[in-house]
Amino acid sequence: MPPAKKRARAYDPARTRAAVIAQFGNVREAAATLTPERLALPTRLGNWTVRELIAHTGTALGAVSRLLELPEPAAPEIALLDWPFSTAADAESIDARSRALAQENPDPGAHLAAVAHRFAADLDRHPGTRLLATGAGPMRLADYLVTRTVELCVHTDDLNAAVPGLGIPYDRQALAAATRLLADTLAVKAPGGSTEVRVPPHAVVQCVEGPRHTRGTPPNVVETDPLTWLRLATGRTRWRDALAEGKVRASGERADLAGLLPVMT
């Protein structure tokens, strides 16, 4: 895991909390409308059906409540930008947990409603500085909530891709936080200043070793939209496919990010 030498940008705790609750609410409302036939549809995530994907999405908030039940770990805390590099290690346990939750909760809408209720109550009882014993290491609650925007926005996209016409909306602040965190993760993975990656209207980062750009138009520029960026950063879309489909514009000899993506799996 690359050390997070880059200082994470500041996120407003109140806005992050509101964004997480809003995006989870969007998913919860959509889940309550799904028929058994739609819940049985396949997804792009291995052998998961929509039912299992919804159960997993519930763990985005459920994990917060579970971690708050554990004793507070000792410092030092890890940096927010360490988190994206740690997620692949938990893939097997995540799969088992999601399948179990899907079997235990035949009504996905009711399950997510219960998760949301408990989450809100737990947040009211704990400050943002409270440390959580996450799989990546001790992390402040306020920082961990930023990671929840990634989980929720990425899996909202997975659900929309799996269920025709579902159209779950994105809370603007949730999508902004998720985009920025994954853009900053790229800058940690490929430190430098030769390439400018733009994801309007939410993020701009400098990355990739080489001559540093200081003024005027950068010689190496990559630009894409937030949802395409989330798909690239998490391996849902391949770089060459995004280029071919016109979802990414890249110019300059150091603008090829194929070897650096995904930044999180």
QUIVEN-V273299 format. One record per residue. RES is the residue in one small letter. PSI is psi in radians with two decimals (NA if undefined). BURIAL is b if it has 24 or more other C-alpha atoms within 12 Angstrom, else e. Layout:
BEGIN
res=RES psi=PSI burial=BURIAL
res=RES psi=PSI burial=BURIAL
END
This chain:
BEGIN
res=m psi=2.11 burial=e
res=p psi=2.41 burial=e
res=p psi=2.45 burial=e
res=a psi=1.34 burial=b
res=k psi=-0.46 burial=e
res=k psi=2.30 burial=b
res=r psi=2.28 burial=e
res=a psi=2.52 burial=b
res=r psi=2.84 burial=e
res=a psi=2.42 burial=e
res=y psi=2.32 burial=b
res=d psi=2.07 burial=e
res=p psi=-0.71 burial=e
res=a psi=-0.72 burial=e
res=r psi=-0.64 burial=e
res=t psi=-0.80 burial=b
res=r psi=-0.82 burial=b
res=a psi=-0.68 burial=b
res=a psi=-0.73 burial=b
res=v psi=-0.80 burial=b
res=i psi=-0.72 burial=b
res=a psi=-0.79 burial=b
res=q psi=-0.67 burial=b
res=f psi=-0.67 burial=b
res=g psi=-0.67 burial=b
res=n psi=-0.77 burial=b
res=v psi=-0.76 burial=b
res=r psi=-0.77 burial=b
res=e psi=-0.70 burial=b
res=a psi=-0.71 burial=b
res=a psi=-0.62 burial=b
res=a psi=-0.28 burial=b
res=t psi=-0.13 burial=e
res=l psi=2.35 burial=b
res=t psi=2.85 burial=e
res=p psi=-0.63 burial=e
res=e psi=-0.72 burial=e
res=r psi=-0.58 burial=b
res=l psi=-0.40 burial=b
res=a psi=-0.05 burial=e
res=l psi=2.60 burial=b
res=p psi=2.81 burial=b
res=t psi=3.06 burial=b
res=r psi=0.11 burial=b
res=l psi=1.38 burial=b
res=g psi=-2.23 burial=e
res=n psi=0.15 burial=e
res=w psi=2.41 burial=b
res=t psi=3.09 burial=b
res=v psi=-0.66 burial=b
res=r psi=-0.78 burial=b
res=e psi=-0.60 burial=b
res=l psi=-0.71 burial=b
res=i psi=-0.73 burial=b
res=a psi=-0.72 burial=b
res=h psi=-0.71 burial=b
res=t psi=-0.60 burial=b
res=g psi=-0.50 burial=b
res=t psi=-0.23 burial=b
res=a psi=-0.68 burial=b
res=l psi=-0.60 burial=b
res=g psi=-0.58 burial=b
res=a psi=-0.60 burial=b
res=v psi=-0.85 burial=b
res=s psi=-0.73 burial=b
res=r psi=-0.75 burial=e
res=l psi=-0.54 burial=b
res=l psi=-0.31 burial=b
res=e psi=-0.38 burial=e
res=l psi=2.73 burial=e
res=p psi=2.51 burial=e
res=e psi=2.20 burial=e
res=p psi=2.86 burial=e
res=a psi=2.60 burial=e
res=a psi=2.89 burial=e
res=p psi=2.64 burial=e
res=e psi=2.72 burial=b
res=i psi=2.83 burial=b
res=a psi=2.61 burial=b
res=l psi=-0.69 burial=b
res=l psi=-0.04 burial=b
res=d psi=-0.45 burial=b
res=w psi=-0.82 burial=b
res=p psi=-0.46 burial=b
res=f psi=-0.11 burial=b
res=s psi=-0.17 burial=b
res=t psi=-0.55 burial=b
res=a psi=-0.50 burial=e
res=a psi=-0.37 burial=e
res=d psi=0.20 burial=e
res=a psi=-0.74 burial=e
res=e psi=-0.80 burial=e
res=s psi=-0.59 burial=e
res=i psi=-0.75 burial=b
res=d psi=-0.83 burial=b
res=a psi=-0.74 burial=e
res=r psi=-0.73 burial=e
res=s psi=-0.71 burial=b
res=r psi=-0.71 burial=b
res=a psi=-0.77 burial=e
res=l psi=-0.65 burial=b
res=a psi=-0.66 burial=b
res=q psi=-0.63 burial=e
res=e psi=-0.31 burial=e
res=n psi=1.49 burial=e
res=p psi=-0.35 burial=b
res=d psi=1.65 burial=b
res=p psi=-0.67 burial=b
res=g psi=-0.77 burial=b
res=a psi=-0.68 burial=e
res=h psi=-0.82 burial=b
res=l psi=-0.59 burial=b
res=a psi=-0.73 burial=b
res=a psi=-0.71 burial=e
res=v psi=-0.77 burial=b
res=a psi=-0.71 burial=b
res=h psi=-0.80 burial=e
res=r psi=-0.70 burial=b
res=f psi=-0.83 burial=b
res=a psi=-0.72 burial=b
res=a psi=-0.69 burial=e
res=d psi=-0.70 burial=b
res=l psi=-0.58 burial=b
res=d psi=-0.36 burial=e
res=r psi=-0.10 burial=e
res=h psi=2.44 burial=e
res=p psi=2.80 burial=e
res=g psi=-0.33 burial=b
res=t psi=-0.13 burial=e
res=r psi=2.27 burial=b
res=l psi=2.46 burial=b
res=l psi=2.49 burial=b
res=a psi=1.27 burial=b
res=t psi=2.92 burial=b
res=g psi=-0.40 burial=b
res=a psi=-0.35 burial=b
res=g psi=3.09 burial=b
res=p psi=2.24 burial=b
res=m psi=2.44 burial=b
res=r psi=2.50 burial=b
res=l psi=-0.75 burial=b
res=a psi=-0.68 burial=b
res=d psi=-0.70 burial=b
res=y psi=-0.59 burial=b
res=l psi=-0.55 burial=b
res=v psi=-0.70 burial=b
res=t psi=-0.45 burial=b
res=r psi=-0.48 burial=b
res=t psi=-0.62 burial=b
res=v psi=-0.88 burial=b
res=e psi=-0.82 burial=b
res=l psi=-0.74 burial=b
res=c psi=-0.71 burial=b
res=v psi=-0.76 burial=b
res=h psi=-0.41 burial=b
res=t psi=-0.76 burial=b
res=d psi=-0.70 burial=b
res=d psi=-0.75 burial=b
res=l psi=-0.74 burial=b
res=n psi=-0.59 burial=b
res=a psi=-0.53 burial=b
res=a psi=-0.58 burial=b
res=v psi=1.89 burial=b
res=p psi=2.27 burial=e
res=g psi=0.10 burial=e
res=l psi=-0.88 burial=b
res=g psi=0.79 burial=e
res=i psi=2.22 burial=b
res=p psi=2.89 burial=b
res=y psi=2.22 burial=b
res=d psi=2.30 burial=b
res=r psi=-0.77 burial=b
res=q psi=-0.64 burial=b
res=a psi=-0.79 burial=b
res=l psi=-0.66 burial=b
res=a psi=-0.81 burial=b
res=a psi=-0.74 burial=b
res=a psi=-0.75 burial=b
res=t psi=-0.79 burial=b
res=r psi=-0.72 burial=b
res=l psi=-0.74 burial=b
res=l psi=-0.52 burial=b
res=a psi=-0.75 burial=b
res=d psi=-0.55 burial=b
res=t psi=-0.69 burial=b
res=l psi=-0.73 burial=b
res=a psi=-0.50 burial=b
res=v psi=-0.74 burial=b
res=k psi=-0.64 burial=b
res=a psi=1.27 burial=b
res=p psi=2.56 burial=b
res=g psi=-3.05 burial=e
res=g psi=0.35 burial=b
res=s psi=-0.33 burial=b
res=t psi=2.36 burial=b
res=e psi=2.14 burial=b
res=v psi=2.12 burial=b
res=r psi=2.24 burial=b
res=v psi=1.33 burial=b
res=p psi=2.54 burial=e
res=p psi=0.33 burial=e
res=h psi=-0.51 burial=b
res=a psi=2.55 burial=b
res=v psi=2.22 burial=b
res=v psi=2.66 burial=b
res=q psi=2.39 burial=b
res=c psi=3.10 burial=b
res=v psi=2.23 burial=b
res=e psi=2.60 burial=e
res=g psi=-3.07 burial=e
res=p psi=2.26 burial=e
res=r psi=2.31 burial=e
res=h psi=2.35 burial=e
res=t psi=-0.52 burial=e
res=r psi=2.78 burial=e
res=g psi=-2.85 burial=e
res=t psi=2.20 burial=e
res=p psi=2.51 burial=b
res=p psi=-0.39 burial=b
res=n psi=2.01 burial=b
res=v psi=2.36 burial=b
res=v psi=2.32 burial=b
res=e psi=2.40 burial=b
res=t psi=3.08 burial=b
res=d psi=2.85 burial=b
res=p psi=-0.77 burial=b
res=l psi=-0.70 burial=b
res=t psi=-0.68 burial=b
res=w psi=-0.77 burial=b
res=l psi=-0.69 burial=b
res=r psi=-0.70 burial=b
res=l psi=-0.78 burial=b
res=a psi=-0.41 burial=b
res=t psi=0.15 burial=b
res=g psi=0.18 burial=b
res=r psi=-0.52 burial=b
res=t psi=2.42 burial=b
res=r psi=2.57 burial=b
res=w psi=-0.85 burial=b
res=r psi=-0.58 burial=e
res=d psi=-0.72 burial=e
res=a psi=-0.68 burial=b
res=l psi=-0.83 burial=b
res=a psi=-0.57 burial=e
res=e psi=0.00 burial=e
res=g psi=0.29 burial=e
res=k psi=-0.31 burial=b
res=v psi=2.42 burial=b
res=r psi=2.18 burial=b
res=a psi=2.27 burial=b
res=s psi=2.46 burial=e
res=g psi=2.67 burial=e
res=e psi=-0.31 burial=e
res=r psi=0.40 burial=b
res=a psi=0.11 burial=b
res=d psi=1.93 burial=b
res=l psi=0.18 burial=b
res=a psi=-0.71 burial=e
res=g psi=-0.12 burial=e
res=l psi=-0.12 burial=b
res=l psi=2.56 burial=b
res=p psi=2.87 burial=b
res=v psi=-0.19 burial=b
res=m psi=2.38 burial=b
res=t psi=NA burial=b
END
